[in-house]
């Protein structure tokens, strides 16, 4: 994602950062699949909500190329915060409104 974001910031032609974009998407899908395989609960915990928000911002970047850099930057910031959230925030269920047991 850093290569894609840097490429957008420095106006690198799309074909030059295409592979980095594909690798970013592939790794994100793989990590999401691993989490979902562990437990479908992931989608409605704090960590899952952050992941879904990040995916939504990246999807919006595809729909609105003019704002792609800003949307990808926001996705990167959200992913950074989500990756460093404390366990109670990561495992908080927005459906149950409590911290779920951590496996």
C-alpha positions, -999 to 999 in steps of 0.1 A, spaced: 0 0 0 29 23 7 41 19 -29 6 27 -42 1 56 -20 36 70 -28 29 65 -65 -3 84 -63 14 112 -43 41 116 -69 18 111 -99 34 79 -111 16 65 -141 -9 38 -133 8 9 -151 39 14 -130 21 9 -97 -5 -17 -110 14 -47 -96 18 -31 -62 -20 -24 -62 -27 -60 -71 -4 -73 -44 -20 -50 -19 -55 -62 -27 -44 -99 -28 -27 -97 6 -57 -78 21 -82 -105 8 -60 -132 21 -57 -117 56 -95 -111 56 -101 -148 46 -78 -160 74 -97 -139 100 -131 -151 86 -119 -187 86 -110 -184 123 -144 -169 132 -171 -150 113 -175 -129 145 -145 -109 131 -168 -88 108 -186 -72 137 -157 -66 161 -137 -34 162 -110 -50 141 -135 -62 115 -153 -28 113 -119 -11 107 -111 -36 80 -145 -31 63 -141 7 65 -107 4 50 -121 -17 21 -149 8 16 -125 37 13 -104 17 -12 -135 9 -32 -145 45 -32 -110 53 -45 -118 31 -75 -151 49 -81 -137 84 -76 -102 86 -92 -100 123 -86 -101 117 -48 -81 84 -49 -50 97 -31 -71 112 -2 -93 81 1 -63 58 1 -45 80 26 -75 78 49 -76 40 45 -40 38 54 -44 59 85 -75 39 96 -56 7 90 -26 20 111 -49 29 140 -68 -5 136 -35 -24 137 -25 -8 170 -58 -8 188 -57 -23 223 -73 -58 226 -106 -45 242 -112 -22 212 -102 -49 187 -125 -75 202 -154 -52 210 -186 -65 193 -207 -38 178 -236 -63 178 -233 -75 214 -220 -42 227 -194 -58 248 -159 -72 245 -160 -108 233 -138 -135 248 -104 -135 231 -93 -169 217 
